[in-house]
């Protein structure tokens, strides 16, 4: 039974992505979608210059791939940070990533339009995490509580800066800032995909290779040290790579919350707390969830609803459920 659950989760991104390709304001038959994909990848079929070809290959397919990578990044980082902080309610944005990226976006749209939004959002997201770690380091060795408190401080600081920018900018630019802060894949294309793939892969691959250590680190610092783990070094590396993946994802699509909180819990409830299996399944489940949320965001109405609204509408009730259960079921206990 557990093997079936694992296979279902692993193949869920393929199913969600396939359905997403032929759903939308302009519906396309699954058979024609298949012909277009085979034509573009293997040159098996000739489909000519049909308008459906541009819709599937140039608009929907890169959007699906981008949604998958972003969802996998947020979910994988969620699993990692929940294990490191031994707290089932930790979110990938706890270290100030979202606030830093938001400021990078706001200041670029408002005053520095010569710079790419993605680059500035990524830079300030990374800067926010380094500031959080620097503040935590003033208390000695970087441990869980100082790091969380430092993240709160940094988030509050960058949130205040974003509010200042929103107050000062032109109303037309303010609209763009607000829309980006809601999170959306409406501008995703092949160029966006080329930008985010290296950063996300460099962030997620080391975390995946180190996933077995999460089992030890989630036991506690003393137990991990007794087993020969350099807790400070391992924690720093895992936080660094997780941050790189999340910052890259956030810089591409804006701030999308709750995914890194919900998906790891759902997968943990489904297959248990072993991170050697939990992490790869969380990557697949996060990608599938994000594809499904984005499909809903562009099919519920005639225009794109920011996907961050969809995830928030599902995340808030789920968070209430977790509070009611006290996190015990989420840890498989």
N, C-alpha and C positions, 0 to 999 in steps of 0.2 A: 504493500500500500504506500509506504514512504517513497519507494522508487517511482511509482506513478506520479506522486505529487511533485517530485523533483523534475521529472520529464515535462509535466504540464507547465511548471514555472519556466523552465529553460526554453521551451518553444513558444511561450506566450508572446514574446516580442515579435516573432515571425507572424503569428496569427493577427495580433493587433496592427502590425504594419501593413499586412496584406489587406485587411478590411479598410484601413484608413486610405489606401490608394484609390479605391473606387467609390468612396463616400465623399460627399461635399455638395456645394451649391450646384455644381455640374456633375451629375452622376455618370459614371462610366462603367460599362459592363466588365466583370472580372476577367472574362476571356480576352477582351481588348487590352486590359491592363497587362495581362500576362504576355501578349504578343509584343506590346511596346517594350516591356522590360527585356524580353529575349532579343528583340531587335537591337536595343541599345547596348546590351552586354555581350551577346554572342553572335549578333547579326544573323539570327536564324530566320526571322520573318521580316518582310518588307512592308512597312505600314505607311510609307509616303509622308506627306506633310500635313497629316491630320492635326486639327487643333488639340485633340485629346493627347497627342504625343507631347506637346509642350506642357500641358497641364500635369500629366503624370510624371514626366522625366525632369522637367525644369522647375516645377513648383512643388508638387506633393512629395516626390521621392526624397529630395534633399531635406525637406521639412521633417519627414518621418525619421530620417537618419539623425538629424540634429536633435529631435525630441528624444530619441533613444539614448544618445550619448549624454545629454543633459540629465535625463532621469537616472541613468546608471551612475553618473558622477555624484548626484545628490544622495542617492540611496546608499552607494558604497561608502561615501564619507559619513553618512549617518551611522552605519554599522560600526565603522572604525572608531568614531568619537564616542559612541555609546559604550563600547568596550573599554576604551582608554579611561573614560571618566566614571565608568561603572555606574552609569545613570541612564535608565531607559528613556528618559524624557529629553535627552540632549539632541539638539538640532545642528546640522552642519554650519549654520550661520551664527553659532554661539560665540565664536571668536572675533566677531565684527566683520566678517566677510561681506555680508549683504550691505551693511552701512557704508563700508569703504567703497564697494562697487557703485552704490547709489550716488555717493559724492563724486566719484569719477565721471559718471554719466552726467550728473547735473552740471558740474563745472564745465564739461566739454560742450554740452548743448548751449549753456548760457554764455560762456565767455571764450572758449578755446575751440572753436569749430574747425580749426585747421588740423586738429588731432582726431584720429579715429576714436569713436566712443568705446569700442571694444578694448582698445589698447589702454585707454585711461581707466576704464572700469577695472580691468585686470590689475593694473599697476596699484591702484588705491586699495583694492581688495587684499593684495599681498602685503601692502604697507600696513594695513589695519592689523593683520595677524602678527606681523613683526613687532608692531607697537604693543600688542597685547602680551606677547612673549617677553618683550623687554621690560614691561612694567611688572610682570610676574616674577622675572628674574631678580628684581630688587629685593624680593623676600627670601633670596637664597636659591636653592634648587627649585626648578619649575615643577610644581605639583598641581594637583587638580583644582583645589579651591582657589588659590591665587590666580590661576589661569582663567577660570570662569569669571571671577570678579574683574579681572583685567579686561576680558572680552566685553563685559557689561559697560565698563568705563569707556572703552574705545568706541563701542557702538553708540553710546549716548553722545560722544563728542562728534562723530561723523554725522549722526542724525541731526544734530544742531546745525552743523555746517550746511547740510542739504536744505534745511528749513530756511537758512539765511539766503542761499542761492535762489530758492523758489520765490522768496520775497523780493529779490532784486531784479530778476530777469523779466524780459518782455512776456506778456500774456501768451503769445503764440508759442514761444519757446517753453513756457511753463507747461503747456499742454503736452508737448513731446516728452518732457521730463516725467510727468505724472504717468503717461502711458507706458514708458519704459519701466518705471518702478512697479507696475502691475505685472510685468512678465508676459512675453508674447513671442510666438514663433512666426509671426506674419511676415517678417523680413528675412527669414531663413532661406538661403540659397546655397549653391555649390561653393561660392566664395566664403560664406560663413563657415561651411563645413571644413574647408581647407584650413581655416584659421584655428578652429577649436580642436581638431583631431590630434595634432601633436601634443598640445598641452594636457588634454584629457588622458591620452595614452601614457604620457610620461608620469602623470599623477596616479593613475589607477593600476598600472602594471606592477610597480614596486609594492603597493598595498596588497595586491592579489598574491604576490609571491611571499609576502610576510604574514599572510592571514593566519597561519597556524600559531603565530606568537600572540595573536589577540586572545586566544584561549588562556594563555598564561597571564598576560597583562590584566585581563578582566578578573583574575583571582585576587588581585591586590598587590601593592608594592612590595611588601615584605615577602610574600610567597614567591613572587617573580624573582626577587633578588636571591632567595634561597635556591632557586632552580638555575641560577647562573645568568639571568637576563640583566643586561644593562638597561634598567628601566628608563632613566633619563634620555639616553641616546635613542632607544627604540621609540619612545613616546614622541620625541622631537621629529624623528624621521617620518613617522606615520602621520603626524599632524601636518608636516610640511607637504608631503605628497597629496594628502587629502585636500589641503587648502589649494594647492595648485590646480587640481581637477575641478573643484567647486568654483574657484575664481574664474577659470577659463569658461566654464559653463555659464556662469552668471554674466560675464562680460558679453556673451553672445545673445542672450535672450532676456536679460533683465532678472528681477528678483522673483523667484518662484518658491514659495514656502511650503512646508508641511511634508513634502515628498520624503526627505531624509528622516522624518520622524515616523510617518505612517508605514512605509513599505518595509523597513527593517523589522518592525513589530509584527506585521502580517506574516512575513516569511518565517520569523522566529517562532510564532505560534503554530505555523504549519509544519516545520521540520525540526525544530529544536535549536539550542543555542551553540552548536558546534560551528565555529567560525570558518573551518575549512570547507564546509558546505554552505554555511549561511551567507558568506560574502559573495561567491559567484551567483548564487540564486538571488541575492538582493540586487546585484547588478542587472540581471535579466528582468526581475520583477519591477525594478525602478524604471527601466527603459520601457517596458510594456505599459506600466501605469501612465507614464508621461505621454506616450503615443495616444493612449485612450483618452486622456484628459484633453490633449490638443485636438483630437478628432471631434470631441464634444464641443470644444470652444468654437470650431468653425462650421459646425453643422446644426447647432441648436437654433441659430438665427441666420439671417441673410448676410450678416457681417461678423467679423472675428471678435469674439469675446476674449479679453486677455486671459490666458490660461492660468495665471496666478489667482484669478477669481474662482475658477473651477476647483483648483487644489485647496483653496481656503475653505470653500463651502463643504468639501468633504473632510478636510482636516480638523475643523473645529469640533464637530460631533465625535470624531475618533479620539481626540484629545480628552474630551469629557469622559469617554468610555475608559480610557487608560487611567484617568484619575480615580474613577470609581473602582477599578480593579486593583489599584495600587501598584501597577507594574508587575505583579507577580506572574500573571499568565504570560506577559511579554517575554519574561526571562526563562520561560519553560519550566517554572517551578509549580 
